[in-house]
Amino acid sequence: MSRFDWRHSAFAPLVGVLVSGLLMVVGAVAALLEFVGATTAPAAAELVVALIIAVFLTTVLRIARAVPDIKRESAATARAVASISSVKPGDDTLVARRLRLFKESAEAGSDAEAVLSARSALDETEMANKHHIDHALIWALPVFGFIGTALTMAAMVGSFGNALDGQGDPSVLIAALKQHVLPELASAFGVTMVALFLSVLAFGAMTLVERGERAGVAAADEVFLVYLARLPGNKQAPAKAAPAVAAPDVQGLTQELAYSRGRTEELIKGLDALRTSVERLSAVESRPQKYTLVREQ
């Protein structure tokens, strides 16, 4: 993209960092930790939660970029279902790419069904590759939560060791547990809880988007299954089923493809005849020739 808008690749991480930093400054991160049961908000726990929020916002914004494309593909498919003539082969949509391949394969006399099947597989692969980074970010959310838990527990162990004296007084041990261990444990598990909850939300959003994209591919394939079934030479349905009346645009497309295929077959026959004539001429020229000299009187 040449212009910087919400679908730019740098927009999502920038917004995630800015929003998480603002939440940390205003104390919303500490309030979130206290909401999930933490009695204290150590600096390490706050930093990790702010990082988790930044990754979550980045992931959600990256996933949301696919929503306009899903709506555009759905509208294009709906127009194709109503009238195939409304689809422009030059458009960058699923149905337009299939229409272009459908016409080219039919004119060339190749297997249109195999071509469209390959196009569908390529679209599925492209959609899977498009969301590789998003899946990685979703996987990283609980990992950051465990890292925050480990950092908080490491700080807890250090504080607990400093609070103990060299005499091993049980009252000092109990006081250190109440002051340094139990509150820090609540904070440590609070970080993990926040990370797991946000990862579930991000995974749900990712699932909805991927489901919409796959549904778009299936709908575009279904549009052209009708045309594949109505191509000249294809077997009809069982005899007991009444023949369906094709729509005018379907009949026009079928006649155009049949005419193009006939012209192509005529051209192939003409080329075969020309090649046969050239071979015969070459065979005649390659024979040994016998010449007779005649003396004029």
C-alpha positions as CSV (number, residue, x, y, z in Angstrom):
1,M,0.0,0.0,0.0
2,S,1.3,3.4,-0.9
3,R,-0.7,5.3,1.6
4,F,-0.7,4.8,5.4
5,D,-4.2,3.7,6.6
6,W,-5.5,1.2,9.0
7,R,-4.7,-1.7,6.6
8,H,-1.1,-0.7,6.4
9,S,1.3,-3.4,7.7
10,A,2.8,-1.0,10.3
11,F,-0.5,0.4,11.6
12,A,-1.4,-2.6,13.8
13,P,1.9,-2.9,15.8
14,L,2.1,0.9,16.2
15,V,-1.4,1.1,17.6
16,G,-0.8,-1.9,19.9
17,V,2.4,-0.3,21.4
18,L,0.8,3.1,21.8
19,V,-2.4,1.8,23.4
20,S,-0.6,-0.6,25.8
21,G,1.8,2.1,26.9
22,L,-1.1,4.5,27.5
23,L,-2.9,1.9,29.6
24,M,0.2,1.3,31.6
25,V,0.7,5.0,32.3
26,V,-2.8,5.6,33.5
27,G,-2.7,2.6,35.7
28,A,-5.2,0.4,33.8
29,V,-2.7,-2.5,33.6
30,A,-2.3,-2.5,37.4
31,A,-6.1,-2.4,37.8
32,L,-6.4,-5.3,35.4
33,L,-4.0,-7.4,37.5
34,E,-5.9,-6.5,40.6
35,F,-9.2,-7.4,38.8
36,V,-8.0,-11.0,38.1
37,G,-7.0,-11.5,41.8
38,A,-3.5,-10.1,42.1
39,T,-3.0,-8.2,45.4
40,T,0.1,-6.4,44.1
41,A,1.3,-5.2,40.7
42,P,5.0,-5.7,40.4
43,A,6.8,-3.7,37.7
44,A,7.8,-6.9,35.9
45,A,4.2,-8.2,35.8
46,E,3.0,-4.8,34.5
47,L,5.6,-4.7,31.7
48,V,4.7,-8.3,30.6
49,V,0.9,-7.6,30.7
50,A,1.5,-4.4,28.7
51,L,3.4,-6.5,26.1
52,I,0.6,-9.0,26.0
53,I,-2.0,-6.3,25.4
54,A,0.2,-4.9,22.6
55,V,0.5,-8.3,20.9
56,F,-3.2,-8.9,21.3
57,L,-4.2,-5.6,19.7
58,T,-1.7,-6.1,16.9
59,T,-3.1,-9.6,16.2
60,V,-6.7,-8.4,16.2
61,L,-6.1,-5.4,13.9
62,R,-4.1,-7.7,11.5
63,I,-7.1,-10.1,11.4
64,A,-9.6,-7.3,10.9
65,R,-7.8,-6.3,7.7
66,A,-9.4,-9.3,6.0
67,V,-13.0,-8.3,6.8
68,P,-13.4,-5.8,3.9
69,D,-12.0,-8.4,1.5
70,I,-14.5,-11.0,2.7
71,K,-17.4,-8.5,2.2
72,R,-16.1,-7.6,-1.3
73,E,-15.8,-11.3,-2.4
74,S,-19.3,-12.0,-1.0
75,A,-20.8,-9.2,-3.0
76,A,-19.0,-10.2,-6.2
77,T,-20.2,-13.8,-5.7
78,A,-23.8,-12.6,-5.1
79,R,-23.7,-10.6,-8.4
80,A,-22.3,-13.7,-10.2
81,V,-25.2,-15.8,-8.9
82,A,-27.7,-13.2,-10.2
83,S,-26.0,-12.7,-13.6
84,I,-22.7,-14.0,-14.7
85,S,-22.5,-11.2,-17.3
86,S,-22.1,-8.7,-14.4
87,V,-18.7,-10.2,-13.6
88,K,-15.7,-8.5,-15.2
89,P,-12.9,-11.0,-15.9
90,G,-10.3,-8.3,-15.2
91,D,-11.4,-7.8,-11.6
92,D,-9.3,-9.2,-8.8
93,T,-12.0,-11.3,-7.2
94,L,-12.5,-15.1,-6.8
95,V,-15.3,-15.3,-9.3
96,A,-13.5,-13.1,-11.8
97,R,-10.4,-15.2,-11.7
98,R,-12.5,-18.4,-12.2
99,L,-14.4,-16.9,-15.1
100,R,-11.2,-15.9,-16.8
101,L,-9.8,-19.4,-16.4
102,F,-13.1,-21.0,-17.3
103,K,-13.2,-19.2,-20.7
104,E,-9.5,-19.8,-21.5
105,S,-9.7,-23.5,-20.7
106,A,-12.9,-24.0,-22.7
107,E,-11.5,-22.1,-25.7
108,A,-8.3,-24.2,-25.6
109,G,-10.3,-27.4,-25.3
110,S,-8.6,-28.4,-21.9
111,D,-10.3,-29.8,-18.8
112,A,-12.0,-26.8,-17.2
113,E,-12.9,-28.8,-14.1
114,A,-9.3,-29.6,-13.4
115,V,-8.2,-26.0,-14.0
116,L,-10.8,-24.6,-11.6
117,S,-10.0,-27.2,-9.0
118,A,-6.3,-26.2,-9.1
119,R,-7.4,-22.5,-8.8
120,S,-9.4,-23.4,-5.7
121,A,-6.5,-25.2,-4.1
122,L,-4.2,-22.2,-4.8
123,D,-6.7,-19.8,-3.2
124,E,-6.8,-22.0,-0.1
125,T,-3.0,-22.1,0.1
126,E,-2.8,-18.3,-0.3
127,M,-5.2,-17.7,2.5
128,A,-3.3,-20.1,4.8
129,N,0.0,-18.3,4.0
130,K,-1.6,-14.9,4.6
131,H,-2.3,-15.7,8.2
132,H,0.9,-17.4,9.2
133,I,2.1,-14.4,11.2
134,D,-1.3,-14.0,12.9
135,H,-1.2,-17.6,14.1
136,A,2.3,-17.1,15.4
137,L,1.2,-14.0,17.4
138,I,-1.7,-15.9,18.8
139,W,0.6,-18.8,19.9
140,A,3.0,-16.2,21.5
141,L,0.3,-14.8,23.8
142,P,0.2,-17.6,26.3
143,V,4.0,-17.9,26.0
144,F,4.4,-14.3,27.1
145,G,2.0,-15.1,30.0
146,F,4.2,-17.9,31.2
147,I,7.3,-15.7,30.9
148,G,5.6,-13.1,33.0
149,T,4.7,-15.7,35.6
150,A,8.3,-16.9,35.7
151,L,9.7,-13.4,36.1
152,T,7.2,-12.6,38.9
153,M,8.0,-15.8,40.8
154,A,11.8,-15.2,40.4
155,A,11.3,-11.8,42.0
156,M,9.2,-13.5,44.7
157,V,12.0,-15.9,45.5
158,G,14.5,-13.1,45.8
159,S,12.3,-11.1,48.1
160,F,11.6,-14.1,50.2
161,G,15.3,-14.9,50.6
162,N,16.1,-11.4,51.7
163,A,13.3,-11.4,54.3
164,L,14.7,-14.4,56.1
165,D,17.2,-14.0,58.8
166,G,20.1,-16.4,59.6
167,Q,18.4,-17.8,62.7
168,G,15.5,-19.5,60.9
169,D,12.9,-18.0,63.2
170,P,9.4,-19.6,62.3
171,S,7.6,-16.3,63.0
172,V,9.9,-14.5,60.5
173,L,9.3,-17.3,58.0
174,I,5.5,-16.9,58.3
175,A,5.7,-13.2,58.0
176,A,7.9,-13.4,54.9
177,L,5.4,-15.9,53.3
178,K,2.5,-13.5,54.0
179,Q,4.4,-10.4,52.8
180,H,6.4,-11.7,49.8
181,V,5.3,-15.1,48.6
182,L,1.5,-15.2,48.6
183,P,0.9,-11.8,47.0
184,E,3.5,-12.4,44.4
185,L,2.0,-15.8,43.5
186,A,-1.4,-14.1,42.9
187,S,0.3,-11.6,40.6
188,A,2.2,-14.3,38.8
189,F,-0.8,-16.4,38.0
190,G,-2.8,-13.2,37.2
191,V,-0.4,-12.5,34.2
192,T,-1.0,-16.0,32.9
193,M,-4.7,-15.6,33.3
194,V,-4.8,-12.4,31.3
195,A,-2.6,-13.9,28.5
196,L,-4.8,-17.0,28.2
197,F,-8.0,-15.0,28.1
198,L,-6.7,-12.7,25.4
199,S,-5.3,-15.6,23.4
200,V,-8.8,-17.2,23.4
201,L,-10.4,-14.0,22.1
202,A,-7.8,-13.7,19.3
203,F,-8.1,-17.3,18.3
204,G,-11.9,-16.9,18.1
205,A,-11.5,-13.8,15.8
206,M,-9.0,-15.8,13.7
207,T,-11.4,-18.7,13.4
208,L,-14.3,-16.5,12.2
209,V,-12.2,-14.8,9.6
210,E,-10.8,-18.0,8.2
211,R,-14.3,-19.5,8.1
212,G,-15.5,-16.5,6.1
213,E,-12.6,-16.8,3.7
214,R,-13.2,-20.5,3.1
215,A,-16.9,-19.9,2.7
216,G,-16.1,-17.3,0.0
217,V,-13.9,-19.8,-1.9
218,A,-16.6,-22.5,-1.7
219,A,-19.3,-20.1,-2.9
220,A,-17.2,-19.0,-5.9
221,D,-16.5,-22.7,-6.8
222,E,-20.2,-23.5,-6.5
223,V,-21.1,-20.7,-9.0
224,F,-19.0,-22.4,-11.7
225,L,-20.1,-26.0,-10.9
226,V,-23.3,-25.1,-12.7
227,Y,-21.5,-24.1,-15.8
228,L,-19.3,-27.2,-15.7
229,A,-22.4,-29.4,-15.6
230,R,-23.9,-27.5,-18.6
231,L,-20.8,-27.6,-20.9
232,P,-21.4,-29.4,-24.3
233,G,-20.6,-33.1,-24.1
234,N,-21.2,-33.5,-20.4
235,K,-23.6,-36.2,-19.3
236,Q,-27.0,-35.1,-18.0
237,A,-28.6,-36.0,-14.8
238,P,-30.7,-39.3,-14.5
239,A,-33.4,-39.7,-17.1
240,K,-36.2,-39.4,-14.5
241,A,-35.2,-35.9,-13.7
242,A,-36.7,-33.1,-15.8
243,P,-34.2,-31.1,-17.8
244,A,-33.7,-27.7,-16.3
245,V,-34.1,-24.6,-18.4
246,A,-30.9,-22.6,-18.4
247,A,-30.9,-18.9,-17.8
248,P,-30.3,-16.6,-20.8
249,D,-26.8,-15.6,-19.6
250,V,-25.9,-19.3,-19.1
251,Q,-27.1,-20.2,-22.6
252,G,-25.2,-17.4,-24.1
253,L,-22.0,-18.3,-22.4
254,T,-22.5,-22.0,-23.3
255,Q,-23.1,-21.1,-27.0
256,E,-20.1,-18.8,-27.1
257,L,-17.8,-21.6,-25.6
258,A,-19.2,-24.2,-28.0
259,Y,-18.6,-21.9,-31.0
260,S,-15.1,-21.1,-29.9
261,R,-14.4,-24.8,-29.4
262,G,-15.7,-25.6,-32.9
263,R,-13.5,-22.9,-34.5
264,T,-10.5,-24.3,-32.6
265,E,-11.2,-27.9,-33.9
266,E,-11.5,-26.6,-37.4
267,L,-8.2,-24.8,-37.1
268,I,-6.6,-28.0,-35.8
269,K,-7.9,-30.0,-38.7
270,G,-6.6,-27.4,-41.2
271,L,-3.2,-27.5,-39.6
272,D,-3.2,-31.3,-39.8
273,A,-4.1,-31.2,-43.5
274,L,-1.3,-28.6,-44.2
275,R,1.2,-30.8,-42.3
276,T,0.2,-33.8,-44.4
277,S,0.6,-31.9,-47.6
278,V,4.1,-30.7,-46.5
279,E,5.1,-34.2,-45.7
280,R,4.0,-35.5,-49.0
281,L,5.8,-32.8,-50.8
282,S,9.0,-33.5,-48.9
283,A,8.7,-37.2,-49.7
284,V,8.4,-36.4,-53.4
285,E,11.4,-34.1,-53.4
286,S,13.5,-36.7,-51.5
287,R,13.0,-39.4,-54.2
288,P,15.9,-39.9,-56.8
289,Q,14.9,-38.2,-60.1
290,K,15.7,-39.6,-63.5
291,Y,16.6,-37.2,-66.2
292,T,16.8,-37.9,-70.0
293,L,18.9,-35.9,-72.4
294,V,17.3,-35.3,-75.8
295,R,19.4,-34.1,-78.7
296,E,17.8,-31.6,-81.0
297,Q,18.2,-32.2,-84.8
